[in-house]
């Protein structure tokens, strides 16, 4: 006498397992595709950068925005010539830029107009011949690439460049640690174009809008007495 082990109940369970496996396979493929898209979107700008115009071309565009503009300086929108925040030994000695709303936390790089490219390779460059947080006779101007270099990781780009500068809104605060003093600014204006429109700001941040555009993205901020 033979025993039939393939019962209707067994076949029902088998079909259920097969459906679950098919759903898992579909989900795995979907996540794999989404992951691939994310990687492509993250690194496509840098790949395009390296395959198209040279990095130097974009750096020169950043430089040209302020080069020769040293004499075009209006009165700062906020005059606090004698006020300085207190020294805090816990703050870094190196000049540091922190923008909480777009999660930037990076050291600011100093370089002359002749060596600006070396500063941009590291992230944010403080434009020389203008002001500092302590010396506010001229605005402090900081520039950085948006997409940067192929060697940059996505994490590095977001922390150390102006990739997310377009997301910086009016009312957001910007912090600069300068010689162990904390300077806090509030964004009050923005513009897009080939040149800075408002030299009366205490702080000006800018970057290129896209990889091959002459348009810059600017943010203007005033110093807060905190």
Order of alpha helices (4+ residues) and beta strands (2+ residues): alpha-alpha-beta-beta-alpha-beta-beta-alpha-beta-beta-beta-beta
